[in-house]
Amino acid sequence: MKILITGGCGFLGSNMVKKIFNETSDKIVVVDNLSTGFKSNIEPLLCERVEFYELDICNSDIINCIKDWEIDYIYNFACPASPKYYLKHPIETWESSVFGIKNLLDAIKGTNIKLFHSSTSEVYGDAQTIPQNEEYWGNVNPIGVRACYDEGKRAAEALIYDYIREYNIDVRVARLFNTYGPNMSIEDGRIISNFVTQALTGKNITVHGNGMQTRSFCYVDDTINAIYKLMHLEKNPKKPVNIGNPQEKTVKEVALYVKDVLKSNSEIVYCEKMSDDPQKRRPNIERAKQLLDWEPMISYDAGMKKTIIYFSDKLK
């Protein structure tokens, strides 16, 4: 088969490239505009089986490219996913979510191509329902500074399900919760990458707000395995699936854990709360368990140690 991975030089995309390369004989086409991804994430895998094209999915050229490449499956990870980047580039973030997915949907219309779309727990906003299940409509500030990402991803889902109803295409959607692990950028800006790099370099570990906001961290191998299972379901569930680890932790707990494991002299300092920052995040994964026979296998402790080793090597 021939697989297209958009955003394939980013954190999640490059891990999917690695999985497909190592576990199948499929040919892989990687597309990335390199705005937040790094070609170095996939360079060791580039060969006659793995091609790379620097291309933005917001460019309508992607439609003809998909036809010319004779693609069978598409995994779409193309969008800035860290507040650091989407707060800096809000318009581009919204465009990649909405214009980008529309190009991919137009490309597969009238074909048998399967498309996976990477959505996010951010569609639930500052959730009032704990844990969040897929039926919860969310609590999002539509004009807040994070809306470019939250509402962009919500609009993408709306467009996807309209296309499914209108054109009977095969698209699978997962809402991902706080994934972490190797191939995250040192400059990524998310909680775990920030805390680990700060502790390793002796800088202050910076916690926004009082640190009592919670997140549910899922190691990248678990997330990628779930996505792969979703894509290979015989029948399209035609509804989003939460992918994440229900084990909830406060941001303060994570900071203390990193400081302790690394025996770091870094100080934990508290700074201004981020605007519209969700206070409680924990997925209900019953749908994933039933549909995919999946739940996270890698413990927080094991995943964090692998991640710390990765960042330590990267900093060297």
N, C-alpha and C positions, 0 to 999 in steps of 0.2 A: 504494500500500500504506500501511498504518498501522503505525508502529513505536513500541514502548514501550521507553524507555531508563531503567532503574532505576539510582539513583545517578548520574543524568544531570547533576548540578551539580558532581560531583567531577572529578578530574583526567582519568581515562580516559573517563568517561561524557560529559563535555562535549566532548572531542575527537571522540567518535563522533557526537554531535549535529551538530557542525560538518561532519564528512565527509558524513553523509547529507543534510544541508541543502544543501551546496554541490554535490553530485554527483548528486542524484536529485530527483524531484518528490514524494517520499513525504511523508506527514504524520507528525509526530513528537509523541509524548506523553512528557514528561519527568517522572519521579517522583523525589523526593529528600526525606529528612527534615531535610536541612541540618545534620546533626550534624558532618560534616567537609567537606561540599561548600559551594559559594558560588553563589548565584543569579546573581551578577555574571558568572560564567563563560559563561552562556547568554543573558543579557539582550539583547545585540545581535541575537540570532536570534529572539527572541520575536515572533510574528506569527500570522496565521491558520493557518499551516502548523505552528507549534510552540507547543504548550500546556504549561504547567507546573502540577503539583500537589504541594503539600507533604504527603507521605504516607510512612509507614514501611512497608516490605514485610513487616515482622513483624505488622502489623495485617491481620487476615483480610479487611478491607474491600477489599483489593487484588484479591481473587478475583473479586468481583462487578464491580469497576471494569473489569477486563480484558475481561469479557464485554460490559459496557455500551459500552466504547470500540471494540469489534470489531477487536481487535488482530490483526495478521498475524505479526509478528516481535517477540520480546523480547530485548533485550540487558541482561543483569543484571550491573551493576557495584556493587551496593549492599552495601558493607561497608567499615569502616575498614581501610586498607591500610598504614598507617605504624605502626611500633612506638610512636611517641610517643602515638598515639591508642588503639591496642588495649591497650597496657599500662595506660593510664589508665581505659579502659572495657572490661575483659575480658568481662564477662557480656553486655553489649550487642553486642560483637563476635561472640561465639559465637552469640548469638540471631539476628543478621542473617544469618550463614552458614547456619544450620540451619533455624530457624523461617521465615526469609525465603524460602529456596529451596523449602521444603515448600509454602508458599502459592502460589508461582509454578507449581510442578509440579501442584498440585491445580487451578489455574486452567486449565492447558492439557490436562489429562486429558480424553480423549474429543473433542479438537479437532484441527485441522490446524496449530495455532500452532507455529512454530519458536521454540526458546529457546536463547540462548547464555548460558553461565555462565562468569564470570571466576574461574578458580582461580589457583593461585600455585605458584611454585617452592618456597615454604615447606612444601609437603606432603612434600618430600624431607628436611626438617630439616637437621641437620648431616651432610650426605651423606658416606658412606664410598666412594661410587662416583663417579668423575670421568671424563668429564662425566656428567651425569644424563640417562638416557633414560627414556621413559615406563613401562618395565617395572620400574624400580627402585622398591621399596616404601618406601624412606625410613628415616630414623633420627631419630625425633622423641621428645622428652621429653613424655610425655602429662600430666605434672603440673607442668611448668615454667611460667614466667611468660608464655612465648610460645604456650603450648598453646591459648589461647583462639582464636588466629588459625590456627595450624598444624592443630590437630585439628578446629577448626570447618570449615575448608576440606576436610579429609579426610573428615569426616562428610558434608558436602554432596555430595562426589563419590559416596560410598557410596549416599546416598539417590537421587541422580540415576540411577545405573545400575540400582538396584533398580526405580525407576519405569519406566525404559526396558524392562527385561525383563518387568515385570508388565503395563504398559499400552501398550507399543509407541509411546511418544511420541517426538518428535524434539527431542533436546537435544544441543547441541555444547559441548564443554568444552575450554578452553585453559588451560594452566599458564603464567602469565606470569612472566618473569624481569626484575626491576629496570628498569622502564620510567621514562623521564625526559623532560622537555620542558615546553613552555608549558602553562599552567593548573595547574601544581603550586602549592600554597599556599606563601607565604613561611614559614609556620609548619609546613610539612609534616613536618619532622623526619627525612626520609630523607637519605642521604649527599650526593647532588649538590645538592639544594636547600639543605641546611645549609651545605655548604662555600661555595657561590656567594654566598649571602646574608651569611655571615660575612665573606668576603673583600671584598664590596662595601661593607660597613658598617664595615670596619676592626676587626672583632672577631677574637679568636683562632679559628683553624680547629681544631675539636675532633675528634680521632680516638679512637674507643673501642678499647682494646687496643693492640697493637703496630703496627697498620695493615697487617699482612701477610695478613689475611683477604681473599679475592678475591670480586669480583662481576662479572657480565656485563651491561653496560648497553646497553639497546635504546632508540633514539629513538622517541618516541611515535607518529609518523606510520607507522613501520614496524610497530609493534605493532598499531595500529588497522587498517592495511591487511590484515594477516594475519587478524585477527578477522573482518573483513568477508568475506574470501575463504572462511574456514571456514564462515561462516553461509550463503554462497551456493553451497557444494558441493551438487551435485544429490543425492548420497547421503550420509546420516549415517554418519561413520566409526565411531560407537559406541565410541570410545576417546579418551582425552585426547590433546591435541597440545601439545607444548612450543613456546612462542613466545618467542624471545629472541635475543640476539646472542652467538655463541660466543666472541667476543673477551674474554678474561678479564683483569681488571686488579686490582691490589691497591688497597685503600682509601688507602694512603699515596701511591701513584702519582696517584690522583685529586686528593688534597689538594695535591700539588706542582704538578700541571697547572693547577689553578684559581689557585693563588697566582702562578704564572708568567704565565699568559695575562692576568690582571688586573693584573699588576705590583703586587700588593698588599703592603703592609707588615705584614699579619697574620702572627702567629706560629702555627706548627703545634704544637699541644700534645696530649699523649697523656693520656687519662684511663682510668678503670676500664673493663674489658671488659664488654660487655653480656651478660647471662645467656643461655645457650643460643644465642649468636650463631653462625650457620653459618660455617665457616672456608673452605670452597671451594665456589664456585657457578659452574657453567658448563653450559649446556644442550646436549644432543645434539638437533639440529633436523632430523635426516634424515627423520622422519615429516612434518614441515611442508613440507620440500622436495618430497617425493614426492606428498603429498596436495594441496598448495596451490600448487605451483610457486612457492614463496616463500622468500626469505631476505632479511636486512636489507640495505637499499640506502644508508642514510645513515651516513656514517662517524662515528666517535666525535668527531673534531675538528669536523666540520660541525655535528653535533647539539649539542655542548657550546657552540659559539659562538652558535647560535640560542637556546639555553637561557639563556646569560649575558645576551644582549640582552633577553630576556623579563623576567628578574628585575631587570635594571637599570632598565627602563622601569617595572616594577611598584613598585620602591622609590621612584622619583621621584613 
